[in-house]
């Protein structure tokens, strides 16, 4: 009885620690978006160069993803997490240094190093939460709850950035030093907490009796291969929707908001609301995760998201609605803004994308057994879709003379069709004959 109670308490500590790391992933990653606007103004660079920090952060996943899975398999959850935290501290430290020396190149280096850390942390927290929940619906529920902390941290970054930077046109990297100092302190605190915590590890069974199974790997499973493609598409869809939406709403040539000034502030408010709805969606997903399967959750989210995206593509821009948004202004945190109905539909897709990550991961690693750790590493490599698909979507905008914002959302629509296919058909494990113990 005492052993069971001790194990249960250990699991609670491990779960809380993973939630903590989930929040750190979003805190550091989402800081890259407002930093893009700061970089643009401080160094007088074009928009696409301002997004290089985000790109560097995601491309680090492509470089580090598979090695991260191997590292996790050899070092275990705790040591991998500690290495990731240390790397994150260095990455944020370099970004802070860029504000001191005033160097755009130094900042990009810091963003790239921080991306390594985020990749490692993701590689640890997803399989561990799934494992602590025992896989299946409970595992999906824990990942969804962890994702809620992820979204909460991302929303807090938006709030704090808005407080620290009253005028984006005059912003400097040094303006957000308090956020960077906070990130460094959190990394240091996390390192201390994780190092003193007893994290449950999976038993390493790489003995003589299992060497016969070494010819197999995660890529031997069809449902995992299709799931890895799904995660590439999903992250691209999740990032691309608010990225292009923000640019569309503040485009002075189109002026879809019909405003003489202040379009940038409204566009930012709408984009922030998308991320806030992701928090809401993940909380709902966590609440129902133990009762609703990942397959059903992903299917419904894909269908609803697809309908909203198609509605945004075909609805007339002249149809305006008053939309409640997250403003974080002197008037209060929330308020109403008049936007095209297309924008409101795209923001609502955030409720759908919020639950997709946990559902895809849960379905893709189901039944992988000893191959789960390496599978997580491959997953992380394909998170680079968050840097690739938005570039493709913006290329579609440029192909239409710089005004094809609605047309560009066909990239998102096609991605959602694939995610629906994966939920209904591609997620079925047809390789149950492969030994996984």
URZIBEL-V30879 format. One record per pair of residues at least 24 apart in sequence whose ideal C-beta (glycine too) atoms are under 8 Angstrom apart, sorted by the first residue. I is the first residue (numbers start at 1). J is the second residue. Records with the same first field share a line. If there is no record, write none. Layout:
I->J + J
This chain:
7->200
10->198 + 200
11->132 + 200
13->197 + 198
14->128 + 132 + 197 + 198 + 199 + 200
15->129 + 132 + 142
17->81 + 193 + 194 + 197 + 199
18->124 + 125 + 128 + 129 + 132 + 146
19->145 + 146 + 149
20->149 + 190 + 193
21->81 + 84 + 85 + 121 + 124 + 125 + 190 + 194
22->121 + 125 + 146 + 147 + 149 + 150 + 153
23->149 + 150 + 152 + 153
24->85 + 88 + 121 + 153 + 183 + 186 + 187 + 190
25->118 + 121 + 122 + 125 + 150 + 153
26->149 + 150 + 151 + 152 + 153 + 154 + 157
27->153 + 154 + 156 + 157 + 183 + 186
28->88 + 91 + 92 + 114 + 117 + 118 + 183
29->57 + 118 + 154
30->153 + 154 + 157 + 158 + 275
31->157 + 161 + 176 + 179 + 183
32->57 + 111
34->157 + 158 + 161 + 165 + 176
35->95 + 107 + 111 + 173 + 176
37->168 + 171
38->165 + 168 + 171 + 172 + 173 + 175 + 176
39->104 + 107 + 173
41->168 + 169 + 170 + 171
42->102 + 171 + 172 + 173
43->104
45->104
47->247
48->394
49->104
51->243
52->108 + 111
53->107 + 108 + 111
54->111 + 239 + 386 + 387
55->387 + 391
56->108 + 111 + 112 + 115
57->111 + 112 + 114 + 115 + 118 + 387
58->115 + 235 + 239 + 383 + 384 + 385 + 386 + 387 + 388
59->112 + 115 + 384 + 387
60->112 + 113 + 114 + 115 + 116 + 118 + 119
61->115 + 118 + 119 + 122 + 380 + 381 + 382 + 383 + 384 + 386
62->381 + 382 + 384
63->116 + 381
64->115 + 116 + 119 + 120 + 380 + 381
65->119 + 123 + 377 + 378 + 379 + 380 + 381 + 382 + 383 + 384
66->374 + 377 + 378 + 381
67->377
68->119 + 120 + 123 + 376 + 377 + 380
69->123 + 373 + 374 + 375 + 376 + 377 + 378 + 380
70->374 + 377
71->120 + 123 + 377
72->123 + 124 + 127 + 373 + 376 + 377
73->373 + 374
76->199 + 201 + 202
77->124 + 128 + 199 + 200 + 201 + 202
78->194 + 195 + 197 + 199 + 201
80->120 + 123 + 124
81->120 + 121 + 124 + 194 + 199
82->191 + 194 + 195
83->120
84->117 + 120 + 121 + 123 + 124
85->117 + 121 + 187 + 190 + 191 + 194
86->191
87->113 + 116 + 117 + 120
88->114 + 117 + 118 + 121 + 183 + 187
89->184 + 187 + 188 + 191
90->117
91->115 + 116 + 117
92->180 + 183 + 184 + 187
93->184
95->173 + 180
96->177 + 180 + 181 + 184
98->173
99->172 + 173 + 174 + 176 + 177 + 180
100->174
102->173
107->173
119->380 + 381 + 383
122->376 + 379 + 380 + 383
123->376 + 377 + 379 + 380
126->361 + 376 + 379
127->365 + 372 + 373 + 375 + 376
128->199
130->361 + 362 + 365 + 372
131->200 + 202 + 372
132->200
135->362 + 366
136->362 + 366
137->289 + 290 + 291 + 292 + 293 + 294
138->289 + 290
139->362
140->289 + 293 + 294 + 297 + 358 + 359 + 362
141->285 + 286 + 289 + 290
142->289
143->289 + 357 + 358 + 361 + 362
144->282 + 285 + 286 + 289 + 355 + 358
145->282 + 286 + 289
146->358
147->282 + 285 + 286 + 354 + 355 + 357 + 358
148->279 + 282 + 283 + 285 + 286
150->282
151->275 + 276 + 278 + 279 + 282 + 354
152->279
154->275 + 278 + 279
155->272 + 275 + 276 + 279 + 326
158->272 + 275 + 326 + 328
159->328 + 333
162->328 + 329
163->328
168->264
202->372 + 373
205->370 + 437
210->370 + 437
213->370 + 434 + 435 + 436
216->371 + 434 + 435
217->371 + 374
218->368 + 371 + 374 + 375 + 378
219->378
220->371 + 431 + 434
221->367 + 368 + 371 + 429 + 431 + 434
222->426 + 429 + 430 + 431
223->363 + 364 + 366 + 367 + 426 + 427 + 428 + 429 + 430 + 431
224->364 + 365 + 368 + 375 + 378
226->364 + 422 + 426 + 427
227->360 + 361 + 363 + 364 + 365 + 379 + 422 + 426 + 427
228->364 + 378 + 379 + 382
229->382 + 418 + 422
230->360 + 364 + 418 + 419 + 422 + 426
231->357 + 360 + 361 + 364 + 379 + 382 + 383 + 385
232->382 + 383 + 384 + 385 + 388 + 389
233->385 + 389 + 415 + 418 + 419
234->353 + 356 + 357 + 360 + 385 + 415 + 419
235->357 + 382 + 383 + 384 + 385 + 386 + 389
236->385 + 386 + 388 + 389 + 390 + 392 + 411 + 415
237->353 + 389 + 412 + 415 + 416 + 419
238->278 + 353 + 356 + 357 + 386
239->386 + 387 + 389 + 390
240->389 + 390 + 393 + 411 + 412
241->274 + 346 + 349 + 350 + 353 + 409 + 412
242->271 + 274 + 275 + 346 + 350
243->390 + 393 + 394
244->390 + 393 + 394 + 397 + 405 + 408 + 409
245->270 + 271 + 274 + 343 + 346 + 347 + 405
246->270 + 271
247->394 + 397 + 405
248->343 + 405 + 406
249->339 + 343
251->403 + 405
253->402 + 403
254->403 + 405
256->317 + 340 + 343
257->338 + 339 + 340
258->338
265->329
266->325 + 337 + 339
269->325 + 326 + 327 + 328 + 329 + 335 + 337
270->323 + 325 + 337 + 339 + 343 + 347
272->325 + 326 + 328
273->323 + 324 + 325 + 326 + 347 + 350
274->346 + 347 + 349 + 350
275->350
276->326 + 350
277->347 + 348 + 350 + 351 + 354
278->350 + 351 + 353 + 354
279->354
280->351 + 354
281->350 + 351 + 352 + 353 + 354 + 355
282->354 + 355 + 358
284->351 + 355
285->354 + 355 + 358
289->358
294->358 + 359 + 360 + 362 + 363
295->359 + 363 + 423 + 424 + 427
297->355 + 359
298->355 + 356 + 359 + 360 + 363 + 419 + 422 + 423 + 427
299->420 + 423 + 424
301->352 + 353 + 354 + 355 + 356 + 359
302->352 + 356 + 416 + 417 + 419 + 420 + 423
303->420
304->351 + 352
305->349 + 352 + 353 + 416
306->413 + 416 + 417 + 420
308->345 + 346 + 348 + 349 + 352
309->345 + 346 + 349 + 409 + 412 + 413 + 416
310->413
311->341 + 342 + 345
312->342 + 343 + 345 + 346 + 406 + 409
313->342 + 406 + 407 + 409 + 410 + 413
315->340 + 341 + 342 + 345
317->342 + 406
323->347
342->406
346->409
349->412
356->419
359->423
360->419 + 422
363->422 + 423 + 427
364->427
366->427 + 429
367->429 + 432 + 436
368->436
369->436 + 437
370->436 + 437
371->436
389->415
